[in-house]
Amino acid sequence: YRGKPVAKLPVYERARLGMGFVPQGRWIFPSLTVEENLTVAERAGPWTLERVYDFFPRLAERRTHMGNQISGGEQQMLAIGRALMGNPALLLMDEPLEGLAPIIVDALLLAMQRLIREESLTVVLVEQSARLALEVTERAMVLNRGCIVYSGPSAELLADPKRLANLIVVQ
């Protein structure tokens, strides 16, 4: 990242470099409140507690609830909010929609679109649902067994379902 190897760096060093991470399993702290989960990752910058609460109003309503007392969708919002509190230049999201109700998926997709388009945040989204990923991204990369089989505009793949199906078929 930015010319530096990061694979072996501890999480706090990656955060200092400007990388935010939303892990697949959410990894929220169950024994901390929503607010404590957010402030634990706080770094100076435009993303403040108030701004995260504006972005995810449901978290503001649940600010005093423990991490294990909120729904899966709220936990995912919390994981994204916590990553934003680190004020990243790059946000890595690993399967952020996995196991969530369709209404929550729709809300999170809108949030991702806002981050990408309105906040100009660079987001690397790893997502099994190709259609969903393509709908919110500008560029896509499709990997097959570790090899890049497509790199280009997301809209190009969305417009060609047959090509997309051929690229993502399990071999």
N, CA, C and O of each residue as an XYZ file, in Angstrom:
684
protein
N       0.849     -1.180      0.000
C       0.000      0.000      0.000
C       0.887      1.232      0.000
O       1.734      1.399      0.878
N       0.687      2.097     -0.994
C       1.517      3.291     -1.148
C       3.007      2.947     -1.170
O       3.843      3.648     -0.600
N       3.303      1.837     -1.854
C       4.690      1.430     -2.035
C       5.313      0.689     -0.866
O       6.513      0.417     -0.875
N       4.514      0.361      0.137
C       5.047     -0.334      1.313
C       4.371     -1.688      1.474
O       3.163     -1.807      1.272
N       5.147     -2.719      1.838
C       4.510     -4.011      2.124
C       3.715     -3.913      3.429
O       4.196     -3.359      4.417
N       2.509     -4.451      3.422
C       1.650     -4.324      4.605
C       1.175     -5.667      5.165
O       0.588     -5.709      6.246
N       1.419     -6.740      4.456
C       0.870     -8.039      4.844
C       1.239     -8.442      6.267
O       0.430     -9.067      6.953
N       2.424     -8.103      6.718
C       2.872     -8.541      8.044
C       2.758     -7.453      9.109
O       3.162     -7.655     10.255
N       2.207     -6.300      8.728
C       2.071     -5.210      9.694
C       0.911     -5.462     10.644
O      -0.110     -6.015     10.237
N       1.051     -5.065     11.905
C      -0.093     -5.151     12.817
C      -1.197     -4.178     12.378
O      -0.946     -3.220     11.648
N      -2.393     -4.442     12.829
C      -3.557     -3.653     12.425
C      -3.349     -2.162     12.693
O      -3.680     -1.333     11.845
N      -2.805     -1.809     13.859
C      -2.641     -0.392     14.182
C      -1.686      0.307     13.215
O      -1.849      1.497     12.943
N      -0.687     -0.419     12.689
C       0.219      0.185     11.707
C      -0.492      0.406     10.379
O      -0.271      1.414      9.707
N      -1.339     -0.533     10.008
C      -2.111     -0.361      8.774
C      -3.049      0.838      8.902
O      -3.223      1.606      7.956
N      -3.648      0.985     10.073
C      -4.530      2.130     10.309
C      -3.755      3.438     10.194
O      -4.252      4.411      9.626
N      -2.546      3.459     10.728
C      -1.717      4.674     10.630
C      -1.392      5.020      9.183
O      -1.218      6.191      8.842
N      -1.311      4.006      8.338
C      -1.042      4.233      6.919
C      -2.281      4.714      6.162
O      -2.178      5.141      5.012
N      -3.458      4.644      6.808
C      -4.683      5.114      6.163
C      -5.577      4.002      5.652
O      -6.430      4.231      4.794
N      -5.388      2.797      6.176
C      -6.220      1.673      5.752
C      -7.268      1.364      6.815
O      -6.951      1.248      7.999
N      -8.507      1.233      6.386
C      -9.582      0.795      7.263
C     -10.016     -0.596      6.833
O      -9.896     -0.950      5.660
N     -10.521     -1.390      7.777
C     -10.877     -2.770      7.466
C     -12.189     -3.144      8.117
O     -12.382     -2.951      9.318
N     -13.092     -3.684      7.311
C     -14.361     -4.225      7.802
C     -14.286     -5.728      7.554
O     -14.471     -6.180      6.424
N     -14.014     -6.507      8.606
C     -13.824     -7.947      8.425
C     -15.123     -8.689      8.185
O     -16.202     -8.221      8.547
N     -15.002     -9.843      7.573
C     -16.166    -10.667      7.265
C     -16.957    -11.016      8.518
O     -18.187    -10.983      8.488
N     -16.306    -11.340      9.587
C     -17.007    -11.734     10.805
C     -17.379    -10.578     11.710
O     -17.807    -10.801     12.843
N     -17.231     -9.360     11.247
C     -17.557     -8.109     11.951
C     -16.581     -7.785     13.078
O     -16.147     -6.639     13.192
N     -16.233     -8.740     13.894
C     -15.249     -8.573     14.957
C     -15.503     -7.375     15.850
O     -14.563     -6.685     16.245
N     -16.741     -7.123     16.167
C     -17.040     -6.055     17.121
C     -16.728     -6.560     18.521
O     -16.636     -7.766     18.746
N     -16.567     -5.645     19.453
C     -16.280     -6.018     20.832
C     -17.613     -6.193     21.563
O     -18.298     -5.203     21.819
N     -17.997     -7.424     21.904
C     -19.312     -7.659     22.496
C     -19.483     -7.035     23.878
O     -20.607     -6.731     24.278
N     -18.391     -6.839     24.611
C     -18.498     -6.313     25.977
C     -18.339     -4.799     26.045
O     -18.304     -4.225     27.133
N     -18.242     -4.148     24.878
C     -18.192     -2.684     24.831
C     -19.509     -2.158     24.270
O     -20.183     -2.848     23.506
N     -19.871     -0.945     24.649
C     -21.066     -0.329     24.070
C     -20.799      0.026     22.614
O     -19.661      0.000     22.147
N     -21.861      0.356     21.917
C     -21.724      0.806     20.533
C     -20.762      1.989     20.480
O     -19.858      2.024     19.646
N     -20.959      2.947     21.363
C     -20.106      4.134     21.361
C     -18.648      3.792     21.675
O     -17.733      4.342     21.062
N     -18.438      2.898     22.614
C     -17.066      2.491     22.941
C     -16.422      1.751     21.774
O     -15.231      1.919     21.513
N     -17.207      0.927     21.066
C     -16.694      0.243     19.880
C     -16.239      1.245     18.828
O     -15.254      1.009     18.128
N     -16.943      2.348     18.718
C     -16.577      3.370     17.737
C     -15.353      4.167     18.179
O     -14.431      4.387     17.393
N     -15.348      4.590     19.418
C     -14.268      5.482     19.865
C     -12.943      4.754     20.056
O     -11.891      5.392     20.083
N     -12.975      3.441     20.188
C     -11.730      2.695     20.346
C     -10.838      2.846     19.103
O      -9.617      2.723     19.201
N     -11.431      3.107     17.962
C     -10.682      3.221     16.708
C     -10.497      4.654     16.254
O      -9.998      4.894     15.154
N     -10.886      5.605     17.076
C     -10.902      7.019     16.674
C      -9.510      7.566     16.384
O      -8.573      7.399     17.166
N      -9.409      8.227     15.232
C      -8.195      8.962     14.837
C      -8.667     10.315     14.312
O      -9.795     10.447     13.838
N      -7.819     11.289     14.400
C      -8.175     12.635     13.947
C      -8.528     12.629     12.462
O      -7.892     11.949     11.657
N      -9.549     13.396     12.123
C      -9.965     13.507     10.737
C     -11.433     13.843     10.634
O     -12.078     14.125     11.643
N     -11.974     13.818      9.419
C     -13.364     14.238      9.202
C     -14.407     13.289      9.782
O     -15.525     13.717     10.068
N     -14.074     12.012      9.963
C     -15.044     11.071     10.519
C     -14.982     11.122     12.034
O     -14.031     10.648     12.656
N     -16.020     11.708     12.610
C     -16.148     11.832     14.056
C     -17.310     10.959     14.513
O     -18.042     10.405     13.693
N     -17.469     10.842     15.803
C     -18.580     10.081     16.360
C     -19.913     10.630     15.844
O     -20.791      9.867     15.442
N     -20.054     11.944     15.859
C     -21.291     12.576     15.396
C     -21.542     12.277     13.922
O     -22.677     12.022     13.517
N     -20.491     12.309     13.134
C     -20.650     12.065     11.700
C     -21.047     10.607     11.432
O     -21.880     10.343     10.565
N     -20.461      9.672     12.164
C     -20.849      8.265     12.016
C     -22.301      8.088     12.428
O     -23.044      7.357     11.773
N     -22.720      8.751     13.512
C     -24.114      8.663     13.945
C     -25.054      9.281     12.903
O     -26.162      8.782     12.707
N     -24.632     10.347     12.241
C     -25.433     10.919     11.156
C     -25.537      9.940      9.982
O     -26.583      9.820      9.345
N     -24.444      9.256      9.717
C     -24.379      8.313      8.603
C     -25.210      7.060      8.899
O     -25.882      6.532      8.013
N     -25.160      6.590     10.149
C     -25.915      5.424     10.599
C     -26.752      5.819     11.819
O     -26.349      5.548     12.950
N     -27.915      6.456     11.608
C     -28.746      6.911     12.727
C     -29.131      5.796     13.704
O     -29.323      6.053     14.892
N     -29.242      4.577     13.215
C     -29.601      3.460     14.096
C     -28.537      3.256     15.173
O     -28.860      2.868     16.296
N     -27.283      3.510     14.844
C     -26.224      3.382     15.842
C     -26.366      4.444     16.931
O     -26.088      4.178     18.101
N     -26.792      5.630     16.551
C     -27.011      6.684     17.549
C     -28.094      6.261     18.535
O     -27.988      6.509     19.736
N     -29.132      5.621     18.014
C     -30.217      5.141     18.879
C     -29.740      4.044     19.829
O     -30.284      3.882     20.921
N     -28.737      3.304     19.414
C     -28.245      2.155     20.184
C     -26.920      2.434     20.887
O     -26.271      1.496     21.350
N     -26.507      3.672     20.978
C     -25.165      4.017     21.460
C     -24.806      3.423     22.813
O     -23.628      3.172     23.070
N     -25.781      3.191     23.686
C     -25.471      2.648     25.018
C     -25.635      1.127     25.094
O     -25.358      0.527     26.133
N     -26.081      0.504     24.008
C     -26.229     -0.952     23.984
C     -24.853     -1.602     23.839
O     -23.951     -1.053     23.206
N     -24.720     -2.765     24.431
C     -23.486     -3.531     24.283
C     -23.439     -4.116     22.875
O     -24.473     -4.300     22.232
N     -22.232     -4.404     22.408
C     -22.055     -4.950     21.063
C     -22.817     -6.233     20.817
O     -23.231     -6.510     19.691
N     -23.006     -7.025     21.873
C     -23.732     -8.288     21.706
C     -25.238     -8.125     21.903
O     -25.964     -9.119     21.915
N     -25.718     -6.900     22.057
C     -27.143     -6.639     22.239
C     -27.790     -6.002     21.015
O     -28.942     -5.572     21.069
N     -27.052     -5.942     19.918
C     -27.604     -5.337     18.707
C     -27.686     -6.401     17.612
O     -27.009     -7.428     17.674
N     -28.514     -6.142     16.627
C     -28.748     -7.111     15.552
C     -27.508     -7.259     14.669
O     -26.568     -6.469     14.754
N     -27.529     -8.281     13.827
C     -26.428     -8.507     12.894
C     -26.222     -7.329     11.948
O     -25.088     -6.945     11.662
N     -27.318     -6.762     11.468
C     -27.208     -5.596     10.588
C     -26.617     -4.398     11.305
O     -25.802     -3.665     10.745
N     -27.033     -4.207     12.548
C     -26.475     -3.103     13.346
C     -25.006     -3.361     13.649
O     -24.202     -2.428     13.674
N     -24.655     -4.613     13.878
C     -23.246     -4.943     14.096
C     -22.418     -4.636     12.850
O     -21.281     -4.177     12.956
N     -22.982     -4.886     11.680
C     -22.248     -4.581     10.451
C     -22.100     -3.077     10.272
O     -21.044     -2.600      9.856
N     -23.161     -2.322     10.589
C     -23.051     -0.860     10.557
C     -21.969     -0.401     11.530
O     -21.190      0.503     11.227
N     -21.931     -1.030     12.694
C     -20.938     -0.694     13.703
C     -19.527     -0.996     13.199
O     -18.611     -0.202     13.413
N     -19.347     -2.132     12.534
C     -18.031     -2.476     11.994
C     -17.592     -1.461     10.940
O     -16.422     -1.082     10.896
N     -18.512     -1.024     10.098
C     -18.190     -0.013      9.085
C     -17.903      1.321      9.768
O     -16.923      1.994      9.446
N     -18.767      1.699     10.716
C     -18.558      2.953     11.445
C     -17.228      2.975     12.163
O     -16.539      3.995     12.155
N     -16.852      1.866     12.788
C     -15.571      1.795     13.493
C     -14.413      1.977     12.513
O     -13.443      2.670     12.820
N     -14.512      1.358     11.338
C     -13.466      1.534     10.325
C     -13.380      2.993      9.882
O     -12.287      3.519      9.673
N     -14.535      3.644      9.738
C     -14.541      5.052      9.329
C     -13.946      5.959     10.402
O     -13.339      6.983     10.085
N     -14.117      5.587     11.669
C     -13.568      6.393     12.771
C     -12.044      6.474     12.710
O     -11.448      7.374     13.302
N     -11.417      5.551     12.006
C      -9.971      5.600     11.798
C      -9.585      6.543     10.678
O      -8.403      6.707     10.376
N     -10.588      7.169     10.056
C     -10.387      8.127      8.966
C      -9.465      7.587      7.876
O      -8.416      8.162      7.586
N      -9.881      6.463      7.274
C      -9.029      5.846      6.255
C      -9.095      6.549      4.908
O     -10.059      7.248      4.596
N      -8.054      6.349      4.124
C      -8.056      6.762      2.724
C      -8.505      5.586      1.857
O      -8.972      5.765      0.733
N      -8.351      4.374      2.409
C      -8.718      3.146      1.732
C      -9.514      2.290      2.707
O      -9.075      2.047      3.831
N     -10.681      1.836      2.277
C     -11.527      0.992      3.113
C     -11.646     -0.383      2.469
O     -12.159     -0.520      1.359
N     -11.166     -1.394      3.180
C     -11.244     -2.777      2.719
C     -12.456     -3.425      3.369
O     -12.586     -3.413      4.593
N     -13.338     -3.988      2.562
C     -14.568     -4.601      3.085
C     -14.645     -6.046      2.607
O     -14.717     -6.314      1.407
N     -14.629     -6.967      3.559
C     -14.657     -8.386      3.250
C     -16.039     -8.957      3.541
O     -16.423     -9.122      4.698
N     -16.775     -9.254      2.484
C     -18.110     -9.849      2.582
C     -19.027     -9.096      3.564
O     -19.583     -9.715      4.471
N     -19.190     -7.794      3.402
C     -19.988     -7.039      4.367
C     -21.479     -7.337      4.348
O     -22.192     -6.949      5.273
N     -21.964     -8.012      3.323
C     -23.401     -8.269      3.196
C     -23.786     -9.690      3.588
O     -24.963    -10.049      3.553
N     -22.812    -10.485      3.955
C     -23.046    -11.899      4.249
C     -24.005    -12.103      5.422
O     -23.818    -11.551      6.506
N     -25.028    -12.906      5.176
C     -25.943    -13.323      6.224
C     -26.906    -12.261      6.718
O     -27.500    -12.418      7.784
N     -27.073    -11.191      5.972
C     -27.955    -10.113      6.410
C     -29.288    -10.151      5.671
O     -29.373    -10.623      4.537
N     -30.316     -9.649      6.328
C     -31.645     -9.567      5.729
C     -31.614     -8.626      4.526
O     -30.848     -7.662      4.516
N     -32.440     -8.895      3.515
C     -32.445     -8.065      2.302
C     -32.611     -6.571      2.573
O     -31.978     -5.758      1.900
N     -33.438     -6.195      3.530
C     -33.631     -4.765      3.817
C     -32.351     -4.132      4.368
O     -32.068     -2.967      4.088
N     -31.588     -4.884      5.139
C     -30.310     -4.399      5.678
C     -29.275     -4.340      4.564
O     -28.476     -3.406      4.502
N     -29.288     -5.338      3.686
C     -28.374     -5.341      2.540
C     -28.598     -4.080      1.711
O     -27.641     -3.413      1.319
N     -29.865     -3.752      1.443
C     -30.179     -2.546      0.663
C     -29.652     -1.291      1.353
O     -29.088     -0.415      0.697
N     -29.830     -1.198      2.666
C     -29.351     -0.025      3.412
C     -27.837      0.070      3.365
O     -27.289      1.160      3.199
N     -27.161     -1.054      3.509
C     -25.694     -1.041      3.476
C     -25.167     -0.731      2.077
O     -24.145     -0.060      1.935
N     -25.852     -1.211      1.052
C     -25.446     -0.880     -0.320
C     -25.558      0.620     -0.571
O     -24.685      1.216     -1.202
N     -26.633      1.227     -0.077
C     -26.771      2.686     -0.203
C     -25.650      3.404      0.538
O     -25.110      4.396      0.047
N     -25.303      2.903      1.719
C     -24.210      3.506      2.484
C     -22.894      3.391      1.716
O     -22.116      4.344      1.666
N     -22.648      2.230      1.123
C     -21.414      2.050      0.344
C     -21.375      2.995     -0.849
O     -20.338      3.587     -1.150
N     -22.506      3.132     -1.523
C     -22.570      4.059     -2.656
C     -22.248      5.481     -2.205
O     -21.521      6.204     -2.887
N     -22.785      5.877     -1.065
C     -22.499      7.219     -0.539
C     -21.018      7.380     -0.236
O     -20.430      8.417     -0.543
N     -20.414      6.370      0.361
C     -18.991      6.449      0.680
C     -18.147      6.606     -0.577
O     -17.198      7.390     -0.609
N     -18.502      5.854     -1.608
C     -17.730      5.869     -2.844
C     -17.974      7.152     -3.633
O     -17.030      7.801     -4.082
N     -19.239      7.511     -3.797
C     -19.574      8.630     -4.686
C     -19.542      9.988     -4.006
O     -19.037     10.953     -4.580
N     -20.073     10.079     -2.791
C     -20.150     11.379     -2.115
C     -18.905     11.688     -1.298
O     -18.471     12.838     -1.232
N     -18.333     10.670     -0.681
C     -17.169     10.886      0.176
C     -15.863     10.667     -0.567
O     -14.791     10.954     -0.035
N     -15.942     10.158     -1.797
C     -14.766      9.858     -2.613
C     -13.779      8.949     -1.890
O     -12.565      9.095     -2.031
N     -14.311      8.019     -1.123
C     -13.480      7.073     -0.405
C     -13.196      5.884     -1.318
O     -14.102      5.358     -1.965
N     -11.956      5.473     -1.363
C     -11.599      4.295     -2.132
C     -12.004      3.070     -1.326
O     -11.566      2.886     -0.190
N     -12.846      2.234     -1.927
C     -13.350      1.042     -1.256
C     -12.976     -0.185     -2.083
O     -13.255     -0.253     -3.281
N     -12.348     -1.142     -1.431
C     -12.111     -2.444     -2.046
C     -13.130     -3.376     -1.421
O     -13.091     -3.650     -0.221
N     -14.038     -3.855     -2.248
C     -15.157     -4.662     -1.790
C     -14.986     -6.094     -2.286
O     -14.961     -6.346     -3.491
N     -14.870     -7.018     -1.354
C     -14.858     -8.440     -1.688
C     -16.266     -8.943     -1.400
O     -16.749     -8.869     -0.270
N     -16.910     -9.452     -2.432
C     -18.324     -9.829     -2.287
C     -18.630    -11.011     -3.190
O     -18.269    -11.009     -4.367
N     -19.298    -12.024     -2.638
C     -19.680    -13.207     -3.414
C     -20.781    -12.898     -4.424
O     -20.812    -13.487     -5.505
N     -21.679    -11.982     -4.084
C     -22.760    -11.628     -4.997
C     -22.235    -10.611     -6.001
O     -22.177     -9.412     -5.727
N     -21.857    -11.117     -7.167
C     -21.252    -10.256     -8.185
C     -22.175     -9.111     -8.576
O     -21.727     -7.973     -8.720
N     -23.457     -9.404     -8.748
C     -24.397     -8.357     -9.179
C     -24.438     -7.207     -8.181
O     -24.395     -6.038     -8.566
N     -24.522     -7.545     -6.900
C     -24.566     -6.500     -5.880
C     -23.288     -5.665     -5.885
O     -23.337     -4.438     -5.802
N     -22.155     -6.336     -5.981
C     -20.879     -5.629     -5.991
C     -20.767     -4.719     -7.208
O     -20.308     -3.582     -7.099
N     -21.182     -5.213     -8.350
C     -21.077     -4.434     -9.580
C     -21.987     -3.210     -9.561
O     -21.671     -2.186    -10.167
N     -23.110     -3.318     -8.869
C     -24.056     -2.194     -8.818
C     -23.522     -1.004     -8.027
O     -23.954      0.125     -8.261
N     -22.604     -1.226     -7.108
C     -22.127     -0.115     -6.273
C     -20.702      0.329     -6.591
O     -20.219      1.313     -6.032
N     -20.030     -0.391     -7.485
C     -18.635     -0.061     -7.773
C     -18.474      0.513     -9.175
O     -19.321      0.320    -10.047
N     -17.385      1.210     -9.365
C     -17.054      1.754    -10.677
C     -16.220      0.773    -11.486
O     -16.394      0.644    -12.698
N     -15.312      0.082    -10.801
C     -14.428     -0.876    -11.455
C     -14.528     -2.221    -10.751
O     -14.811     -2.295     -9.555
N     -14.292     -3.274    -11.508
C     -14.368     -4.620    -10.956
C     -13.146     -5.423    -11.356
O     -12.537     -5.200    -12.402
N     -12.812     -6.355    -10.495
C     -11.769     -7.315    -10.796
C     -12.331     -8.681    -10.414
O     -12.770     -8.885     -9.283
N     -12.314     -9.600    -11.352
C     -12.795    -10.949    -11.101
C     -11.581    -11.865    -11.066
O     -10.761    -11.885    -11.984
N     -11.491    -12.629     -9.968
C     -10.392    -13.568     -9.807
C     -10.912    -14.990     -9.962
O     -12.007    -15.314     -9.502
N     -10.130    -15.824    -10.603
C     -10.434    -17.242    -10.703
C      -9.170    -17.998    -10.338
O      -8.177    -17.968    -11.065
N      -9.224    -18.683     -9.186
C      -8.075    -19.433     -8.683
C      -6.824    -18.571     -8.576
O      -5.718    -19.003     -8.900
N      -7.026    -17.348     -8.117
C      -5.912    -16.439     -7.883
C      -5.438    -15.676     -9.106
O      -4.510    -14.872     -9.010
N      -6.056    -15.914    -10.252
C      -5.671    -15.207    -11.479
C      -6.755    -14.196    -11.847
O      -7.946    -14.477    -11.716
N      -6.337    -13.028    -12.304
C      -7.282    -12.004    -12.745
C      -7.832    -12.408    -14.109
O      -7.085    -12.535    -15.078
N      -9.144    -12.607    -14.172
C      -9.779    -12.972    -15.442
C     -10.573    -11.798    -16.025
O     -11.008    -11.850    -17.176
N     -10.759    -10.752    -15.237
C     -11.395     -9.533    -15.741
C     -10.961     -8.369    -14.862
O     -10.919     -8.478    -13.636
N     -10.644     -7.273    -15.497
C     -10.374     -6.025    -14.792
C     -10.873     -4.903    -15.682
O     -10.343     -4.679    -16.770
N     -11.900     -4.198    -15.214
C     -12.459     -3.146    -16.043
C     -13.687     -2.536    -15.405
O     -13.951     -2.751    -14.222
N     -14.434     -1.781    -16.179
C     -15.621     -1.118    -15.644
C     -16.681     -2.106    -15.158
O     -16.970     -3.100    -15.824
N     -17.246     -1.825    -14.008
C     -18.317     -2.664    -13.459
C     -19.531     -2.667    -14.387
O     -20.156     -3.706    -14.600
N     -19.856     -1.507    -14.932
C     -21.033     -1.384    -15.801
C     -20.932     -2.305    -17.013
O     -21.946     -2.796    -17.510
N     -19.723     -2.536    -17.482
C     -19.520     -3.414    -18.647
C     -19.977     -4.841    -18.331
O     -20.621     -5.483    -19.162
N     -19.652     -5.332    -17.149
C     -20.085     -6.678    -16.766
C     -21.576     -6.725    -16.452
O     -22.249     -7.706    -16.768
N     -22.090     -5.668    -15.832
C     -23.528     -5.633    -15.543
C     -24.347     -5.673    -16.829
O     -25.428     -6.261    -16.865
N     -23.834     -5.050    -17.875
C     -24.545     -4.985    -19.145
C     -24.433     -6.282    -19.946
O     -25.128     -6.454    -20.947
N     -23.568     -7.188    -19.514
C     -23.347     -8.424    -20.251
C     -23.436     -9.625    -19.297
O     -22.415    -10.200    -18.921
N     -24.685    -10.004    -18.902
C     -24.865    -11.082    -17.930
C     -24.246    -12.418    -18.359
O     -23.780    -13.188    -17.520
N     -24.245    -12.685    -19.660
C     -23.665    -13.943    -20.138
C     -22.160    -13.966    -19.878
O     -21.619    -14.968    -19.410
N     -21.502    -12.875    -20.179
C     -20.052    -12.794    -19.930
C     -19.765    -12.913    -18.438
O     -18.841    -13.616    -18.029
N     -20.565    -12.223    -17.631
C     -20.392    -12.300    -16.176
C     -20.550    -13.738    -15.701
O     -19.742    -14.223    -14.910
N     -21.583    -14.418    -16.177
C     -21.820    -15.805    -15.778
C     -20.634    -16.699    -16.168
O     -20.241    -17.582    -15.406
N     -20.073    -16.466    -17.353
C     -18.915    -17.240    -17.782
C     -17.692    -16.980    -16.922
O     -16.881    -17.880    -16.705
N     -17.553    -15.757    -16.433
C     -16.391    -15.408    -15.622
C     -16.470    -15.988    -14.201
O     -15.451    -16.320    -13.596
N     -17.684    -16.099    -13.689
C     -17.792    -16.511    -12.291
C     -18.206    -17.973    -12.120
O     -18.457    -18.418    -11.000
N     -18.277    -18.710    -13.206
C     -18.636    -20.130    -13.104
C     -17.528    -20.857    -12.334
O     -16.341    -20.625    -12.561
N     -17.937    -21.733    -11.427
C     -16.991    -22.508    -10.636
C     -16.431    -23.631    -11.514
O     -17.178    -24.409    -12.108
N     -15.112    -23.694    -11.579
C     -14.477    -24.723    -12.414
C     -13.769    -25.736    -11.566
O     -13.176    -26.677    -12.094
